C-alpha cells in the first residue's frame, strides 16, 4: 500500500510540474497520448491520407482501364514457388474464365502460357529441325517475328454406366490463349526442370497427348442437363440407348489437338508429338517498377509504381495495349475488370478530401455569419437566424438529392466533385452558424470585448481577432466530428448515382456495385469500399473524442 501511495504521489508531482512548465501545445499532446484509441485513429487517418496523396504511385494498374475479360475476377493467389518447387519470389498467374455448362457458374482458375517452347518441326521444313519459339521475338527459322500462339483444345464429355464403361456424348474444340494447370495435368504436382528452366513435355500429360480428366459429376442436376436440356448430348445418349438410371457419373476430359503459331508472315501448327520442352510463363511481382504513366499531383510526369507485374505479350489482351500495366488483382476486380486496390486508393482522394474541403467552406460561412449575428444583434441577427431556420427545416437528405439531381450530367468529374462539396457545405453551415452565434452572444459581454469596443476597435477586427479565436476549441472538435458526415454524404450521393460518376472513383461509387444479393454472396470483395468508409468514420469519431478530451481545460490544468 505504501509503495502504491508513493507511486501515486510521484505521478501527481510530475503532473503538477508539467502543468507549470510545459506549453499549451505540449500539454495538449500529453493529454492526447493518454487516449489510446484516439492515437491509433490518428495514425490510421495519417496513413489513409498518405495513401490518397500517393495514389498514383501505389496503384499497380490504371484505375480507369477496363479489362472486361476479367470482370468480377476474385483476388489472385500469390505464389512463392513455381511448378518445379523452386522458390522464385512472389508471383501470380493470369486467370482463365471457366464456365460450368450445367450450373452456368463462372470460375477463374490460375492459367499460363509458354514463355518459350522447343519443338521439332517436320511439317514445314525439308528435314526435322528443332525450333525455339518465344512471343514477340524474331525467329530466324521463320525469318519473322512470332506474334501469337493459341492452344487448340478438345473438350470431351463421357457418360459412365454402372459397369464403368464410358460413352462419349459431347466434344468441343476451342482455341484458348491460356491453359490452366488442371488442363495441363500438373495441378498440385511438382515437376523437374533442366538447368535452363525448361520442363520436359514427358512430365506434362496434356503436352504428351494424354487425355486429362477435368471433373467428375454425379448430381441429379447433371443428369437433367445432359438427358433433357442439352439436345446434342440427349441425341448421343439416345443413340447409345442409355437411361438415367444406367448412368452413375459424367466425366470431362481435355486433350491437346495442336498449338497454333502465328508470325508476321505465316501460320504454323505443332502437334503434341512435335513438342520437346517448355517454359511456363510466370508474372513476378516487382517493386518500384515502371508501369502506366501519370502526373503526380497533376504536375510531375511519372511512371514509377510501388509494385506491379509485367504486361502480357498475348494479343488476347490487345485492348489493353494503351497502358503499360500488367494484370494483377490482389484484392479482386469490379464489374468492369478494374483493379480494386487501384480504385480504392484513387477513391480515397475524393472520399477523404471532400470532408476537409467541406468543413473549410462550412466553417468559414458559419463562423462569419454566426459572429456577425451574435455581435451586432438586432435586425441583422433576426434576418440571419430566420434564414438559417428555414434551411434547417428542410429535410437535408431530400435537399441534397434535389440539388445534386439538377447538376448537368455532362459536367467533368472535377467540376462535379467541386459542386458536390459546395452542396454538402451549403447544407452544413446553418447549424454551425447558430452555435457560433450563441457563443458570440456570451463572449461579447466579457470585459476584454468591452475594452476593445471602448478603445474604438473596428467591429470586423473585434469579431475576427477577439471573438472568433475564443471559439477555436469548439471549432476544432466540431470539425473532426463533422468530417464523417461529409464522407457519408458523398458516399450516399455516389451510391445513388447522383455524385461522382464513372470512370472516376470514390468509395460510395464503388460500393454501388454491391447493392444486390448476387454481388454480396458471389463477390464479397466489392464490399471493401464500405469497410474503408466504416474504418474512416470510426477513426474520425474516436480522434474527435480524443481531441475534445485533450482540449478540456481540466486536462490542461486550467
C-alpha positions as CSV (number, residue, x, y, z in Angstrom):
1,X,0.0,0.0,0.0
2,X,2.8,2.4,0.9
3,X,4.6,1.7,-2.4
4,X,1.4,2.4,-4.4
5,X,0.8,5.6,-2.5
6,X,4.3,6.7,-3.2
7,X,3.9,6.0,-7.0
8,X,0.6,7.9,-7.0
9,X,2.3,10.9,-5.2
10,X,5.2,10.9,-7.7
11,X,2.7,10.9,-10.6
12,X,0.8,13.8,-9.1
13,X,4.0,15.7,-8.6
14,X,5.0,15.1,-12.2
15,X,1.6,16.3,-13.4
16,X,1.9,19.5,-11.3
17,X,5.4,20.1,-12.7
18,X,4.3,19.5,-16.3
19,X,1.3,21.8,-16.0
20,X,3.5,24.6,-14.6
21,X,6.4,24.4,-17.1
22,X,5.0,22.9,-20.3
23,X,3.5,25.0,-23.1
24,X,-0.2,24.6,-24.1
25,X,0.6,22.5,-27.2
26,X,2.8,20.2,-25.1
27,X,0.0,19.8,-22.6
28,X,-2.5,19.0,-25.4
29,X,-0.1,16.4,-26.9
30,X,0.4,14.9,-23.4
31,X,-3.4,14.6,-22.9
32,X,-3.9,13.3,-26.4
33,X,-1.3,10.5,-25.9
34,X,-3.3,9.1,-23.0
35,X,-6.2,8.4,-25.3
36,X,-5.1,5.1,-26.8
37,X,-7.9,4.7,-29.3
38,X,-7.6,8.3,-30.3
39,X,-3.8,7.8,-31.1
40,X,-4.5,4.7,-33.1
41,X,-7.2,6.5,-35.0
42,X,-4.9,9.4,-35.7
43,X,-2.2,7.2,-37.2
44,X,-4.8,5.3,-39.3
45,X,-6.1,8.6,-40.7
46,X,-2.5,9.8,-41.4
47,X,-1.8,6.6,-43.3
48,X,-5.0,6.9,-45.3
49,X,-4.2,10.5,-46.3
50,X,-0.7,9.5,-47.3
51,X,-2.3,6.7,-49.5
52,X,-4.5,9.3,-51.1
53,X,-1.6,11.7,-51.7
54,X,0.4,8.9,-53.4
55,X,-2.5,7.1,-55.0
56,X,-0.8,7.1,-58.5
57,X,2.4,5.6,-57.1
58,X,0.5,3.0,-55.0
59,X,-1.7,1.8,-57.9
60,X,-0.4,-1.2,-59.7
61,X,-2.9,-0.7,-62.5
62,X,-4.6,2.2,-64.2
63,X,-7.8,2.7,-62.3
64,X,-9.7,3.8,-65.4
65,X,-8.8,1.0,-67.8
66,X,-11.3,-1.8,-68.2
67,X,-10.2,-5.4,-68.6
68,X,-13.7,-6.8,-69.4
69,X,-12.5,-10.4,-69.7
70,X,-11.7,-10.2,-66.0
71,X,-15.0,-8.8,-64.7
72,X,-15.6,-9.8,-61.1
73,X,-12.3,-11.6,-61.0
74,X,-11.5,-12.8,-57.5
75,X,-8.4,-11.9,-55.6
76,X,-5.3,-13.5,-57.2
77,X,-3.4,-16.1,-55.2
78,X,0.3,-15.1,-54.7
79,X,2.6,-18.0,-55.3
80,X,6.1,-18.2,-53.8
81,X,7.2,-21.4,-55.5
82,X,6.9,-22.4,-59.2
83,X,5.8,-25.7,-60.6
84,X,9.3,-27.2,-60.0
85,X,9.1,-26.4,-56.3
86,X,11.8,-23.8,-56.6
87,X,11.4,-20.6,-54.6
88,X,11.2,-17.8,-57.1
89,X,9.8,-15.0,-55.1
90,X,6.2,-13.7,-55.1
91,X,4.4,-14.2,-58.4
92,X,1.0,-14.6,-59.9
93,X,-0.6,-16.2,-62.9
94,X,-3.2,-14.9,-65.3
95,X,-6.8,-16.1,-64.9
96,X,-8.8,-18.2,-67.3
97,X,-12.5,-18.0,-67.0
98,X,-14.2,-21.4,-66.9
99,X,-18.0,-21.6,-67.2
100,X,-19.8,-24.7,-65.9
101,X,-22.2,-25.9,-68.7
102,X,-24.6,-27.3,-66.1
103,X,-24.9,-24.6,-63.5
104,X,-23.6,-21.7,-65.8
105,X,-21.4,-20.5,-62.9
106,X,-18.2,-18.9,-63.9
107,X,-14.9,-19.5,-62.1
108,X,-11.5,-18.1,-62.6
109,X,-8.6,-20.5,-62.4
110,X,-4.9,-19.7,-62.5
111,X,-3.6,-20.2,-66.0
112,X,-0.5,-19.7,-68.0
113,X,1.1,-20.0,-71.5
114,X,4.5,-20.8,-72.8
115,X,7.2,-18.2,-72.2
116,X,9.2,-20.3,-74.6
117,X,8.9,-23.8,-76.1
118,X,11.1,-26.1,-78.2
119,X,9.6,-28.3,-80.8
120,X,10.7,-30.5,-83.7
121,X,9.1,-29.1,-86.9
122,X,8.8,-31.8,-89.6
123,X,5.8,-30.1,-91.3
124,X,7.2,-27.0,-92.8
125,X,10.9,-27.9,-93.4
126,X,12.7,-30.5,-95.6
127,X,14.3,-32.0,-92.5
128,X,13.2,-32.4,-88.9
129,X,14.5,-29.3,-87.1
130,X,14.5,-28.1,-83.5
131,X,12.8,-24.7,-83.2
132,X,12.6,-22.4,-80.2
133,X,9.6,-20.1,-80.1
134,X,9.0,-17.0,-78.0
135,X,6.3,-14.4,-78.3
136,X,7.1,-11.0,-79.9
137,X,10.6,-12.2,-80.7
138,X,12.2,-12.6,-84.1
139,X,12.6,-16.2,-85.1
140,X,15.4,-17.0,-87.6
141,X,13.7,-20.2,-88.8
142,X,10.6,-18.3,-89.9
143,X,12.5,-15.1,-90.8
144,X,9.7,-13.4,-89.0
145,X,8.5,-12.3,-85.5
146,X,6.2,-14.7,-83.6
147,X,3.1,-12.6,-82.9
148,X,0.8,-15.1,-81.2
149,X,0.1,-18.7,-80.3
150,X,-3.1,-20.5,-79.3
151,X,-3.9,-23.8,-77.7
152,X,-6.4,-25.8,-79.8
153,X,-8.0,-27.9,-77.1
154,X,-10.6,-30.6,-77.5
155,X,-13.1,-30.9,-74.6
156,X,-14.9,-34.2,-74.3
157,X,-17.7,-35.3,-72.0
158,X,-18.3,-39.0,-71.3
159,X,-21.2,-40.8,-69.6
160,X,-20.2,-43.7,-67.3
161,X,-22.5,-46.6,-66.8
162,X,-22.7,-48.9,-63.8
163,X,-20.1,-51.2,-65.3
164,X,-17.6,-48.4,-65.6
165,X,-17.9,-48.2,-69.4
166,X,-17.5,-44.7,-70.9
167,X,-19.6,-43.3,-73.7
168,X,-18.6,-40.1,-75.5
169,X,-21.6,-37.8,-75.6
170,X,-20.1,-34.4,-76.3
171,X,-17.0,-33.0,-78.0
172,X,-16.0,-29.3,-78.5
173,X,-12.9,-27.8,-79.9
174,X,-11.8,-24.3,-78.6
175,X,-8.9,-22.0,-79.3
176,X,-7.6,-20.8,-76.0
177,X,-4.8,-18.3,-75.3
178,X,-4.3,-19.7,-71.8
179,X,-4.3,-23.2,-70.3
180,X,-4.9,-24.0,-66.6
181,X,-2.8,-26.2,-64.5
182,X,-5.7,-28.6,-64.2
183,X,-5.8,-28.9,-68.0
184,X,-2.0,-29.4,-68.2
185,X,-2.5,-32.2,-65.7
186,X,0.1,-30.9,-63.2
187,X,-2.2,-29.2,-60.6
188,X,-0.8,-29.9,-57.2
189,X,2.2,-31.7,-58.6
190,X,5.9,-30.8,-58.8
191,X,7.8,-31.3,-62.0
192,X,11.6,-31.0,-62.7
193,X,13.3,-28.5,-64.9
194,X,16.8,-28.6,-66.5
195,X,19.5,-26.0,-65.9
196,X,17.9,-23.6,-68.4
197,X,14.5,-23.8,-66.8
198,X,12.9,-26.0,-69.4
199,X,10.4,-28.7,-68.4
200,X,10.3,-31.8,-70.5
201,X,6.8,-32.5,-72.1
202,X,7.1,-36.1,-70.8
203,X,6.2,-34.6,-67.4
204,X,3.1,-32.7,-68.6
205,X,0.2,-35.1,-69.6
206,X,-1.6,-32.6,-71.9
207,X,1.6,-31.9,-73.9
208,X,2.3,-35.7,-74.2
209,X,-1.1,-36.0,-76.0
210,X,-2.8,-37.7,-73.0
211,X,-6.4,-37.2,-72.1
212,X,-6.6,-35.2,-68.9
213,X,-9.5,-35.6,-66.5
214,X,-11.0,-32.3,-65.6
215,X,-14.1,-33.2,-63.5
216,X,-16.5,-35.9,-62.4
217,X,-20.2,-35.1,-61.9
218,X,-22.8,-37.4,-60.4
219,X,-25.5,-34.9,-59.4
220,X,-29.2,-35.1,-60.4
221,X,-28.8,-31.7,-61.9
222,X,-26.1,-33.0,-64.3
223,X,-28.4,-35.9,-65.4
224,X,-31.3,-33.5,-66.1
225,X,-29.0,-31.3,-68.1
226,X,-27.4,-34.0,-70.3
227,X,-30.6,-36.1,-70.7
228,X,-33.2,-33.3,-71.1
229,X,-31.8,-29.8,-71.6
230,X,-28.8,-30.4,-74.0
231,X,-30.1,-31.6,-77.4
232,X,-26.7,-32.7,-78.6
233,X,-25.9,-34.9,-75.6
234,X,-29.5,-36.2,-75.5
235,X,-29.2,-37.4,-79.1
236,X,-26.0,-39.2,-78.3
237,X,-27.4,-40.8,-75.1
238,X,-30.4,-42.0,-77.1
239,X,-28.1,-43.4,-79.7
240,X,-26.4,-45.5,-77.0
241,X,-29.8,-46.5,-75.6
242,X,-28.7,-45.1,-72.2
243,X,-31.2,-44.2,-69.5
244,X,-30.8,-42.0,-66.5
245,X,-30.7,-45.0,-64.1
246,X,-27.9,-46.5,-66.2
247,X,-25.5,-43.6,-65.6
248,X,-23.5,-43.2,-62.5
249,X,-21.5,-40.2,-63.4
250,X,-20.2,-37.9,-66.1
251,X,-16.5,-37.2,-66.8
252,X,-15.0,-34.3,-68.6
253,X,-11.6,-34.6,-70.3
254,X,-9.4,-32.3,-72.3
255,X,-6.7,-33.1,-74.8
256,X,-4.4,-31.0,-76.9
257,X,-5.1,-31.0,-80.6
258,X,-2.5,-28.6,-81.8
259,X,-0.6,-25.4,-80.9
260,X,-1.3,-22.8,-83.5
261,X,1.6,-20.4,-84.0
262,X,1.2,-17.1,-85.9
263,X,4.0,-14.9,-87.3
264,X,4.0,-11.7,-89.2
265,X,4.3,-13.7,-92.4
266,X,2.7,-17.1,-91.9
267,X,0.8,-19.6,-89.8
268,X,2.1,-22.9,-88.3
269,X,0.7,-25.8,-86.3
270,X,2.5,-28.1,-83.8
271,X,1.2,-31.4,-82.6
272,X,1.9,-32.9,-79.2
273,X,4.4,-35.3,-80.8
274,X,6.4,-32.2,-82.0
275,X,6.8,-30.7,-78.6
276,X,10.0,-31.4,-76.6
277,X,10.2,-29.0,-73.7
278,X,8.6,-25.8,-72.5
279,X,9.0,-22.9,-70.1
280,X,5.8,-21.8,-68.3
281,X,5.1,-18.1,-68.0
282,X,5.1,-16.6,-64.5
283,X,4.4,-13.0,-63.6
284,X,6.8,-12.0,-60.9
285,X,5.7,-9.2,-58.5
286,X,8.3,-6.4,-58.8
287,X,8.7,-3.5,-56.5
288,X,9.4,0.1,-57.7
289,X,8.6,-0.9,-61.2
290,X,7.6,1.2,-64.2
291,X,4.1,0.9,-65.5
292,X,1.3,3.2,-66.6
293,X,2.0,6.9,-66.9
294,X,0.6,9.6,-64.7
295,X,1.2,13.1,-63.4
296,X,1.8,13.2,-59.7
297,X,-0.3,16.0,-58.2
298,X,-1.2,16.7,-61.7
299,X,2.2,18.3,-62.4
300,X,5.1,15.8,-62.4
301,X,5.1,13.2,-65.2
302,X,6.0,9.8,-63.8
303,X,5.5,6.1,-64.4
304,X,7.0,4.6,-61.2
305,X,4.8,2.4,-59.0
306,X,5.3,0.7,-55.7
307,X,4.7,-2.8,-57.2
308,X,3.3,-4.4,-60.3
309,X,3.9,-7.1,-62.9
310,X,5.0,-7.1,-66.5
311,X,2.4,-6.8,-69.2
312,X,1.5,-9.9,-71.1
313,X,2.5,-10.1,-74.7
314,X,-0.5,-12.1,-75.8
315,X,-2.7,-10.3,-78.4
316,X,-5.7,-11.6,-76.3
317,X,-5.0,-8.5,-74.2
318,X,-4.7,-6.3,-77.2
319,X,-7.3,-3.8,-76.0
320,X,-5.1,-3.1,-73.0
321,X,-2.1,-2.2,-75.1
322,X,-2.8,1.5,-74.5
323,X,-1.4,1.1,-71.0
324,X,1.8,-0.4,-69.8
325,X,0.5,-2.1,-66.6
326,X,0.3,-5.8,-66.2
327,X,-2.7,-7.6,-64.8
328,X,-2.6,-8.2,-61.0
329,X,-5.7,-8.4,-58.8
330,X,-4.6,-8.8,-55.3
331,X,-8.0,-7.6,-54.0
332,X,-10.1,-8.7,-56.9
333,X,-11.7,-6.8,-59.8
334,X,-15.0,-4.9,-60.2
335,X,-17.7,-5.5,-62.8
336,X,-15.6,-3.8,-65.5
337,X,-12.4,-5.7,-64.7
338,X,-10.7,-2.8,-63.0
339,X,-8.3,-3.4,-60.1
340,X,-9.9,-2.9,-56.6
341,X,-6.7,-1.7,-55.0
342,X,-6.1,1.0,-57.6
343,X,-9.8,2.1,-57.4
344,X,-9.7,2.2,-53.6
345,X,-6.6,4.4,-53.3
346,X,-7.9,6.7,-56.0
347,X,-11.4,6.8,-54.5
348,X,-9.8,7.8,-51.2
349,X,-8.8,11.1,-52.8
350,X,-12.4,12.0,-53.2
351,X,-13.8,10.4,-50.1
352,X,-11.2,11.8,-47.7
353,X,-10.6,15.3,-49.1
354,X,-14.3,16.1,-49.5
355,X,-14.6,16.2,-45.8
356,X,-11.7,18.6,-45.3
357,X,-12.8,20.9,-48.1
358,X,-16.4,20.7,-46.9
359,X,-15.7,21.8,-43.4
360,X,-13.4,24.6,-44.7
361,X,-16.3,26.1,-46.6
362,X,-19.0,25.3,-44.0
363,X,-17.0,26.6,-41.0
364,X,-15.9,29.8,-42.9
365,X,-19.5,30.6,-43.6
366,X,-20.7,29.5,-40.2
367,X,-18.1,31.5,-38.3
368,X,-18.6,34.7,-40.3
369,X,-22.4,34.7,-40.2
370,X,-22.6,33.4,-36.6
371,X,-20.1,36.0,-35.5
372,X,-21.9,38.8,-37.3
373,X,-25.3,37.8,-36.0
374,X,-24.1,37.4,-32.4
375,X,-22.1,40.6,-32.3
376,X,-24.5,43.0,-33.9
377,X,-27.8,41.5,-32.9
378,X,-30.9,43.4,-33.7
379,X,-32.4,43.1,-37.2
380,X,-29.2,41.5,-38.6
381,X,-29.5,38.7,-36.1
382,X,-33.2,38.3,-36.8
383,X,-32.7,38.0,-40.6
384,X,-29.8,35.7,-40.4
385,X,-31.4,33.4,-37.8
386,X,-34.7,33.2,-39.6
387,X,-32.9,32.3,-42.9
388,X,-30.9,29.5,-41.1
389,X,-34.0,28.2,-39.5
390,X,-35.7,27.9,-42.9
391,X,-32.8,26.0,-44.3
392,X,-32.7,23.7,-41.2
393,X,-36.4,23.0,-41.5
394,X,-35.9,21.5,-45.0
395,X,-35.1,17.7,-44.8
396,X,-31.4,17.6,-45.6
397,X,-31.5,14.3,-47.5
398,X,-34.1,15.5,-50.0
399,X,-32.5,18.8,-50.4
400,X,-29.2,17.1,-51.1
401,X,-30.7,14.8,-53.7
402,X,-32.6,17.6,-55.3
403,X,-29.6,19.9,-55.6
404,X,-27.4,17.0,-56.9
405,X,-30.1,15.9,-59.5
406,X,-30.2,19.3,-61.2
407,X,-26.5,19.2,-62.0
408,X,-25.9,18.7,-65.7
409,X,-24.7,15.2,-66.5
410,X,-22.1,16.3,-69.0
411,X,-20.1,18.1,-66.3
412,X,-16.5,16.9,-66.0
413,X,-15.6,14.8,-62.9
414,X,-13.5,17.6,-61.4
415,X,-16.3,20.2,-61.7
416,X,-18.8,17.6,-60.4
417,X,-16.5,17.0,-57.4
418,X,-16.3,20.7,-56.6
419,X,-20.1,21.2,-56.9
420,X,-20.7,18.2,-54.6
421,X,-18.5,19.9,-52.0
422,X,-20.4,23.1,-52.4
423,X,-23.8,21.3,-52.0
424,X,-22.7,19.5,-48.9
425,X,-21.3,22.7,-47.4
426,X,-24.5,24.6,-48.2
427,X,-26.4,22.1,-46.1
428,X,-24.0,22.1,-43.2
429,X,-23.4,25.7,-42.4
430,X,-26.7,26.7,-40.6
431,X,-26.0,24.5,-37.6
432,X,-22.5,25.9,-37.2
433,X,-23.9,29.5,-37.6
434,X,-26.4,29.0,-34.7
435,X,-23.7,27.6,-32.3
436,X,-21.2,30.4,-33.1
437,X,-23.9,33.0,-32.7
438,X,-24.8,31.7,-29.3
439,X,-21.1,31.6,-28.2
440,X,-20.6,35.1,-29.6
441,X,-23.6,36.5,-27.6
442,X,-21.9,35.3,-24.4
443,X,-18.4,36.4,-25.3
444,X,-19.3,40.0,-26.4
445,X,-20.4,40.8,-22.8
446,X,-16.9,39.8,-21.4
447,X,-14.5,42.5,-20.2
448,X,-11.9,42.2,-22.9
449,X,-14.5,42.6,-25.6
450,X,-16.0,45.6,-23.9
451,X,-12.5,47.1,-23.5
452,X,-11.9,46.6,-27.3
453,X,-15.1,48.4,-28.0
454,X,-14.2,51.2,-25.7
455,X,-10.8,51.6,-27.4
456,X,-12.7,52.1,-30.7
457,X,-11.5,49.0,-32.5
458,X,-13.4,48.3,-35.7
459,X,-16.2,45.7,-35.5
460,X,-14.6,43.5,-38.1
461,X,-11.3,43.4,-36.1
462,X,-13.1,42.6,-32.8
463,X,-15.0,39.7,-34.5
464,X,-12.1,38.1,-36.2
465,X,-9.3,38.9,-33.7
466,X,-11.1,38.6,-30.4
467,X,-14.5,36.9,-30.6
468,X,-13.9,34.0,-33.1
469,X,-10.5,32.9,-31.8
470,X,-12.1,32.1,-28.5
471,X,-14.4,29.6,-30.2
472,X,-11.4,27.7,-31.6
473,X,-11.7,24.8,-29.2
474,X,-15.2,24.1,-30.2
475,X,-14.4,24.6,-33.9
476,X,-11.6,22.1,-33.8
477,X,-13.6,19.5,-32.0
478,X,-16.7,20.1,-34.1
479,X,-14.6,19.9,-37.3
480,X,-13.2,16.4,-36.5
481,X,-16.6,15.2,-35.6
482,X,-18.3,16.7,-38.7
483,X,-15.9,15.2,-41.4
484,X,-17.6,11.8,-41.2
485,X,-20.9,13.4,-42.1
486,X,-19.4,14.8,-45.3
487,X,-17.8,11.4,-46.2
488,X,-21.1,9.6,-45.7
489,X,-22.9,12.3,-47.6
490,X,-20.7,11.9,-50.7
491,X,-20.8,8.1,-50.4
492,X,-24.6,8.2,-50.3
493,X,-24.9,10.5,-53.3
494,X,-22.4,8.5,-55.3
495,X,-24.2,5.3,-54.2
496,X,-27.5,6.7,-55.6
497,X,-25.8,7.7,-58.8
498,X,-26.1,11.5,-58.0
499,X,-22.5,12.1,-57.1
500,X,-19.1,11.1,-58.6
501,X,-19.7,9.1,-61.8
502,X,-17.7,6.7,-64.0
503,X,-14.9,6.5,-64.8
504,X,-13.8,8.5,-61.7
505,X,-13.6,6.7,-58.4
506,X,-15.0,7.2,-54.9
507,X,-15.8,4.8,-52.2
508,X,-19.5,5.5,-52.5
509,X,-19.5,4.9,-56.2
510,X,-17.6,1.7,-55.8
511,X,-20.0,0.5,-53.2
512,X,-22.9,0.9,-55.5
513,X,-21.8,-2.3,-57.3
514,X,-22.5,-4.3,-54.2
515,X,-26.2,-3.3,-53.8
516,X,-27.7,-6.7,-54.8
517,X,-27.7,-10.0,-53.1
518,X,-25.8,-11.7,-56.0
519,X,-22.9,-9.4,-55.6
520,X,-22.9,-9.7,-51.8
521,X,-22.8,-13.5,-52.0
522,X,-20.6,-14.1,-55.0
523,X,-18.3,-11.1,-55.0
524,X,-17.7,-10.1,-51.3
525,X,-14.6,-8.1,-52.2
526,X,-16.9,-5.4,-53.7
527,X,-17.7,-4.5,-50.0
528,X,-14.1,-3.3,-49.4
529,X,-15.1,0.4,-50.0
530,X,-17.8,0.0,-47.3
531,X,-15.1,-1.4,-44.9
532,X,-12.9,1.6,-45.6
533,X,-15.8,4.0,-45.1
534,X,-16.5,2.4,-41.8
535,X,-12.9,2.5,-40.6
536,X,-12.5,6.1,-41.7
537,X,-15.7,7.3,-40.0
538,X,-14.9,5.4,-36.8
539,X,-11.4,6.8,-36.8
540,X,-12.6,10.4,-37.1
541,X,-15.1,9.9,-34.3
542,X,-12.6,8.4,-32.0
543,X,-10.0,11.0,-32.9
544,X,-12.6,13.7,-32.4
545,X,-13.3,12.4,-28.9
546,X,-9.6,12.4,-28.1
547,X,-9.2,16.0,-29.3
548,X,-12.2,17.0,-27.2
549,X,-10.7,15.4,-24.1
550,X,-7.3,16.8,-24.8
551,X,-8.7,20.4,-25.1
552,X,-10.7,20.1,-21.9
553,X,-9.4,22.8,-19.5
554,X,-9.1,20.3,-16.7
555,X,-6.8,18.2,-18.8
556,X,-4.6,21.3,-19.3
557,X,-4.6,22.1,-15.6
558,X,-6.6,25.3,-16.1
